[in-house]
Amino acid sequence: MSKAKPGFYFFTVCAHCGKEIVLHPDPSDEEDFPTSRSMHVTCPHCGAGHTYKPSEMRRGEVVE
């Protein structure tokens, strides 16, 4: 997913370059994204900004 430490994270996929963007860690191992609002995010890979809806955000696990 990225250079994040192993664990669960909420992420989205860049609308411009298609790479994964880690939004924040999920230390509580909750299944649902903890917001009902859209988020404006700038991709750390390509620099493109985009507003993502909660339905475009996912939970995933980073392993070694």
N, CA, C and O atoms as a printed pandas DataFrame, in Angstrom:
     atom_number atom_name residue_name chain_id  residue_number  x_coord  y_coord  z_coord
0              1         N          MET        A               1    0.834   -1.188    0.000
1              2        CA          MET        A               1    0.000    0.000    0.000
2              3         C          MET        A               1    0.872    1.242    0.000
3              4         O          MET        A               1    0.687    2.128   -0.835
4              5         N          SER        A               2    1.821    1.320    0.926
5              6        CA          SER        A               2    2.731    2.462    0.994
6              7         C          SER        A               2    3.870    2.100    1.920
7              8         O          SER        A               2    4.088    0.927    2.222
8              9         N          LYS        A               3    4.594    3.103    2.367
9             10        CA          LYS        A               3    5.690    2.865    3.306
10            11         C          LYS        A               3    5.200    2.922    4.755
11            12         O          LYS        A               3    5.989    3.169    5.667
12            13         N          ALA        A               4    3.919    2.697    4.965
13            14        CA          ALA        A               4    3.339    2.710    6.301
14            15         C          ALA        A               4    3.784    1.471    7.074
15            16         O          ALA        A               4    4.127    0.446    6.486
16            17         N          LYS        A               5    3.773    1.581    8.385
17            18        CA          LYS        A               5    4.107    0.445    9.241
18            19         C          LYS        A               5    2.996   -0.598    9.147
19            20         O          LYS        A               5    1.866   -0.257    8.798
20            21         N          PRO        A               6    3.293   -1.857    9.450
21            22        CA          PRO        A               6    2.253   -2.887    9.414
22            23         C          PRO        A               6    1.079   -2.533   10.329
23            24         O          PRO        A               6    1.269   -2.000   11.422
24            25         N          GLY        A               7   -0.112   -2.829    9.876
25            26        CA          GLY        A               7   -1.325   -2.548   10.624
26            27         C          GLY        A               7   -2.459   -2.190    9.678
27            28         O          GLY        A               7   -2.301   -2.253    8.459
28            29         N          PHE        A               8   -3.609   -1.811   10.245
29            30        CA          PHE        A               8   -4.771   -1.443    9.451
30            31         C          PHE        A               8   -4.811    0.067    9.243
31            32         O          PHE        A               8   -4.481    0.848   10.135
32            33         N          TYR        A               9   -5.223    0.452    8.041
33            34        CA          TYR        A               9   -5.298    1.860    7.668
34            35         C          TYR        A               9   -6.548    2.098    6.836
35            36         O          TYR        A               9   -7.079    1.183    6.207
36            37         N          PHE        A              10   -7.008    3.345    6.846
37            38        CA          PHE        A              10   -8.032    3.767    5.909
38            39         C          PHE        A              10   -7.301    4.420    4.757
39            40         O          PHE        A              10   -6.362    5.189    4.963
40            41         N          PHE        A              11   -7.733    4.112    3.536
41            42        CA          PHE        A              11   -7.047    4.635    2.359
42            43         C          PHE        A              11   -8.050    4.891    1.243
43            44         O          PHE        A              11   -9.211    4.489    1.322
44            45         N          THR        A              12   -7.578    5.565    0.211
45            46        CA          THR        A              12   -8.344    5.762   -1.010
46            47         C          THR        A              12   -7.385    5.582   -2.171
47            48         O          THR        A              12   -6.175    5.468   -1.972
48            49         N          VAL        A              13   -7.912    5.558   -3.367
49            50        CA          VAL        A              13   -7.090    5.413   -4.561
50            51         C          VAL        A              13   -7.138    6.735   -5.313
51            52         O          VAL        A              13   -8.219    7.271   -5.556
52            53         N          CYS        A              14   -5.990    7.260   -5.679
53            54        CA          CYS        A              14   -5.903    8.540   -6.371
54            55         C          CYS        A              14   -6.717    8.508   -7.660
55            56         O          CYS        A              14   -6.584    7.596   -8.476
56            57         N          ALA        A              15   -7.552    9.512   -7.823
57            58        CA          ALA        A              15   -8.386    9.603   -9.018
58            59         C          ALA        A              15   -7.558    9.938  -10.259
59            60         O          ALA        A              15   -8.019    9.754  -11.385
60            61         N          HIS        A              16   -6.346   10.426  -10.053
61            62        CA          HIS        A              16   -5.503   10.823  -11.186
62            63         C          HIS        A              16   -4.512    9.726  -11.572
63            64         O          HIS        A              16   -4.484    9.305  -12.729
64            65         N          CYS        A              17   -3.693    9.252  -10.615
65            66        CA          CYS        A              17   -2.631    8.293  -10.955
66            67         C          CYS        A              17   -2.963    6.846  -10.579
67            68         O          CYS        A              17   -2.275    5.925  -11.018
68            69         N          GLY        A              18   -4.011    6.635   -9.769
69            70        CA          GLY        A              18   -4.428    5.279   -9.423
70            71         C          GLY        A              18   -3.664    4.633   -8.283
71            72         O          GLY        A              18   -3.894    3.463   -7.975
72            73         N          LYS        A              19   -2.749    5.377   -7.643
73            74        CA          LYS        A              19   -2.002    4.800   -6.525
74            75         C          LYS        A              19   -2.771    4.992   -5.223
75            76         O          LYS        A              19   -3.596    5.897   -5.101
76            77         N          GLU        A              20   -2.487    4.128   -4.255
77            78        CA          GLU        A              20   -3.171    4.192   -2.966
78            79         C          GLU        A              20   -2.637    5.341   -2.122
79            80         O          GLU        A              20   -1.438    5.620   -2.106
80            81         N          ILE        A              21   -3.563    6.003   -1.416
81            82        CA          ILE        A              21   -3.223    7.112   -0.520
82            83         C          ILE        A              21   -3.693    6.730    0.872
83            84         O          ILE        A              21   -4.892    6.559    1.093
84            85         N          VAL        A              22   -2.771    6.595    1.810
85            86        CA          VAL        A              22   -3.130    6.291    3.197
86            87         C          VAL        A              22   -3.708    7.548    3.825
87            88         O          VAL        A              22   -3.077    8.605    3.806
88            89         N          LEU        A              23   -4.911    7.435    4.383
89            90        CA          LEU        A              23   -5.569    8.580    5.002
90            91         C          LEU        A              23   -5.233    8.683    6.485
91            92         O          LEU        A              23   -4.867    9.756    6.965
92            93         N          HIS        A              24   -5.354    7.584    7.205
93            94        CA          HIS        A              24   -4.942    7.550    8.611
94            95         C          HIS        A              24   -4.982    6.125    9.137
95            96         O          HIS        A              24   -5.683    5.276    8.586
96            97         N          PRO        A              25   -4.222    5.857   10.214
97            98        CA          PRO        A              25   -4.215    4.510   10.791
98            99         C          PRO        A              25   -5.545    4.192   11.468
99           100         O          PRO        A              25   -6.306    5.091   11.827
100          101         N          ASP        A              26   -5.805    2.918   11.632
101          102        CA          ASP        A              26   -7.000    2.437   12.314
102          103         C          ASP        A              26   -6.562    1.583   13.501
103          104         O          ASP        A              26   -6.640    0.356   13.441
104          105         N          PRO        A              27   -6.101    2.221   14.584
105          106        CA          PRO        A              27   -5.585    1.464   15.725
106          107         C          PRO        A              27   -6.651    0.653   16.459
107          108         O          PRO        A              27   -6.321   -0.285   17.184
108          109         N          SER        A              28   -7.920    1.003   16.280
109          110        CA          SER        A              28   -8.974    0.298   16.999
110          111         C          SER        A              28   -9.516   -0.892   16.219
111          112         O          SER        A              28  -10.386   -1.610   16.711
112          113         N          ASP        A              29   -9.009   -1.109   15.004
113          114        CA          ASP        A              29   -9.485   -2.195   14.145
114          115         C          ASP        A              29  -10.980   -2.103   13.865
115          116         O          ASP        A              29  -11.653   -3.127   13.741
116          117         N          GLU        A              30  -11.510   -0.872   13.763
117          118        CA          GLU        A              30  -12.917   -0.688   13.418
118          119         C          GLU        A              30  -13.120   -1.041   11.953
119          120         O          GLU        A              30  -12.213   -0.874   11.137
120          121         N          GLU        A              31  -14.290   -1.519   11.625
121          122        CA          GLU        A              31  -14.587   -1.901   10.244
122          123         C          GLU        A              31  -15.049   -0.715    9.404
123          124         O          GLU        A              31  -14.808   -0.696    8.196
124          125         N          ASP        A              32  -15.699    0.264   10.002
125          126        CA          ASP        A              32  -16.277    1.375    9.246
126          127         C          ASP        A              32  -15.404    2.611    9.304
127          128         O          ASP        A              32  -14.781    2.897   10.326
128          129         N          PHE        A              33  -15.362    3.346    8.195
129          130        CA          PHE        A              33  -14.611    4.596    8.172
130          131         C          PHE        A              33  -15.300    5.571    9.120
131          132         O          PHE        A              33  -16.518    5.737    9.051
132          133         N          PRO        A              34  -14.541    6.217   10.002
133          134        CA          PRO        A              34  -15.144    7.020   11.075
134          135         C          PRO        A              34  -15.622    8.406   10.663
135          136         O          PRO        A              34  -15.666    9.301   11.508
136          137         N          THR        A              35  -15.976    8.618    9.417
137          138        CA          THR        A              35  -16.497    9.924    9.016
138          139         C          THR        A              35  -17.588    9.740    7.981
139          140         O          THR        A              35  -17.583    8.776    7.216
140          141         N          SER        A              36  -18.501   10.656    7.969
141          142        CA          SER        A              36  -19.558   10.620    6.962
142          143         C          SER        A              36  -19.386   11.783    5.996
143          144         O          SER        A              36  -20.256   12.047    5.167
144          145         N          ARG        A              37  -18.242   12.483    6.112
145          146        CA          ARG        A              37  -17.986   13.638    5.260
146          147         C          ARG        A              37  -16.939   13.324    4.200
147          148         O          ARG        A              37  -16.092   12.448    4.373
148          149         N          SER        A              38  -17.021   14.054    3.113
149          150        CA          SER        A              38  -16.009   13.944    2.076
150          151         C          SER        A              38  -14.718   14.581    2.575
151          152         O          SER        A              38  -14.742   15.430    3.465
152          153         N          MET        A              39  -13.591   14.167    1.997
153          154        CA          MET        A              39  -12.283   14.705    2.385
154          155         C          MET        A              39  -11.536   15.143    1.131
155          156         O          MET        A              39  -11.497   14.420    0.136
156          157         N          HIS        A              40  -10.941   16.337    1.190
157          158        CA          HIS        A              40  -10.076   16.777    0.093
158          159         C          HIS        A              40   -8.661   16.316    0.430
159          160         O          HIS        A              40   -8.134   16.623    1.499
160          161         N          VAL        A              41   -8.055   15.574   -0.495
161          162        CA          VAL        A              41   -6.743   14.980   -0.272
162          163         C          VAL        A              41   -5.839   15.306   -1.455
163          164         O          VAL        A              41   -6.269   15.266   -2.608
164          165         N          THR        A              42   -4.585   15.628   -1.159
165          166        CA          THR        A              42   -3.578   15.809   -2.196
166          167         C          THR        A              42   -2.741   14.543   -2.243
167          168         O          THR        A              42   -2.201   14.110   -1.225
168          169         N          CYS        A              43   -2.632   13.953   -3.418
169          170        CA          CYS        A              43   -1.894   12.710   -3.586
170          171         C          CYS        A              43   -0.399   12.950   -3.365
171          172         O          CYS        A              43    0.183   13.843   -3.981
172          173         N          PRO        A              44    0.225   12.155   -2.488
173          174        CA          PRO        A              44    1.664   12.309   -2.253
174          175         C          PRO        A              44    2.505   11.776   -3.414
175          176         O          PRO        A              44    3.707   12.037   -3.482
176          177         N          HIS        A              45    1.883   11.039   -4.318
177          178        CA          HIS        A              45    2.608   10.449   -5.450
178          179         C          HIS        A              45    2.671   11.384   -6.650
179          180         O          HIS        A              45    3.735   11.575   -7.237
180          181         N          CYS        A              46    1.515   11.974   -7.020
181          182        CA          CYS        A              46    1.475   12.812   -8.228
182          183         C          CYS        A              46    1.134   14.268   -7.949
183          184         O          CYS        A              46    1.260   15.108   -8.840
184          185         N          GLY        A              47    0.700   14.589   -6.717
185          186        CA          GLY        A              47    0.407   15.973   -6.353
186          187         C          GLY        A              47   -0.987   16.448   -6.728
187          188         O          GLY        A              47   -1.328   17.602   -6.468
188          189         N          ALA        A              48   -1.801   15.595   -7.329
189          190        CA          ALA        A              48   -3.155   15.984   -7.720
190          191         C          ALA        A              48   -4.063   16.042   -6.500
191          192         O          ALA        A              48   -3.996   15.174   -5.629
192          193         N          GLY        A              49   -4.909   17.058   -6.437
193          194        CA          GLY        A              49   -5.881   17.188   -5.363
194          195         C          GLY        A              49   -7.238   16.699   -5.830
195          196         O          GLY        A              49   -7.610   16.896   -6.987
196          197         N          HIS        A              50   -7.976   16.064   -4.939
197          198        CA          HIS        A              50   -9.292   15.537   -5.283
198          199         C          HIS        A              50  -10.111   15.420   -4.004
199          200         O          HIS        A              50   -9.561   15.192   -2.927
200          201         N          THR        A              51  -11.417   15.576   -4.124
201          202        CA          THR        A              51  -12.317   15.378   -2.995
202          203         C          THR        A              51  -12.923   13.989   -3.103
203          204         O          THR        A              51  -13.551   13.650   -4.105
204          205         N          TYR        A              52  -12.728   13.188   -2.058
205          206        CA          TYR        A              52  -13.196   11.806   -2.027
206          207         C          TYR        A              52  -14.392   11.678   -1.096
207          208         O          TYR        A              52  -14.392   12.220    0.009
208          209         N          LYS        A              53  -15.408   10.959   -1.551
209          210        CA          LYS        A              53  -16.588   10.676   -0.743
210          211         C          LYS        A              53  -16.259    9.510    0.191
211          212         O          LYS        A              53  -15.342    8.740   -0.095
212          213         N          PRO        A              54  -16.987    9.365    1.301
213          214        CA          PRO        A              54  -16.753    8.216    2.192
214          215         C          PRO        A              54  -16.862    6.871    1.460
215          216         O          PRO        A              54  -16.172    5.916    1.817
216          217         N          SER        A              55  -17.708    6.793    0.457
217          218        CA          SER        A              55  -17.864    5.541   -0.290
218          219         C          SER        A              55  -16.619    5.202   -1.118
219          220         O          SER        A              55  -16.478    4.072   -1.587
220          221         N          GLU        A              56  -15.710    6.179   -1.302
221          222        CA          GLU        A              56  -14.475    5.949   -2.049
222          223         C          GLU        A              56  -13.298    5.615   -1.134
223          224         O          GLU        A              56  -12.173    5.431   -1.600
224          225         N          MET        A              57  -13.562    5.538    0.154
225          226        CA          MET        A              57  -12.522    5.246    1.140
226          227         C          MET        A              57  -12.678    3.813    1.612
227          228         O          MET        A              57  -13.792    3.322    1.792
228          229         N          ARG        A              58  -11.556    3.154    1.808
229          230        CA          ARG        A              58  -11.551    1.746    2.186
230          231         C          ARG        A              58  -10.641    1.506    3.379
231          232         O          ARG        A              58   -9.876    2.380    3.786
232          233         N          ARG        A              59  -10.741    0.312    3.925
233          234        CA          ARG        A              59   -9.896   -0.112    5.020
234          235         C          ARG        A              59   -9.025   -1.245    4.494
235          236         O          ARG        A              59   -9.522   -2.159    3.838
236          237         N          GLY        A              60   -7.735   -1.187    4.779
237          238        CA          GLY        A              60   -6.843   -2.225    4.312
238          239         C          GLY        A              60   -5.738   -2.478    5.329
239          240         O          GLY        A              60   -5.555   -1.717    6.279
240          241         N          GLU        A              61   -5.016   -3.550    5.108
241          242        CA          GLU        A              61   -3.946   -3.935    6.019
242          243         C          GLU        A              61   -2.605   -3.861    5.312
243          244         O          GLU        A              61   -2.450   -4.338    4.188
244          245         N          VAL        A              62   -1.646   -3.259    5.985
245          246        CA          VAL        A              62   -0.273   -3.228    5.497
246          247         C          VAL        A              62    0.477   -4.332    6.232
247          248         O          VAL        A              62    0.479   -4.378    7.462
248          249         N          VAL        A              63    1.104   -5.207    5.485
249          250        CA          VAL        A              63    1.935   -6.253    6.078
250          251         C          VAL        A              63    3.349   -6.028    5.609
251          252         O          VAL        A              63    3.582   -5.568    4.491
252          253         N          GLU        A              64    4.294   -6.354    6.470
253          254        CA          GLU        A              64    5.714   -6.143    6.183
254          255         C          GLU        A              64    5.872   -5.501    4.888
255          256         O          GLU        A              64    6.997   -5.238    4.463
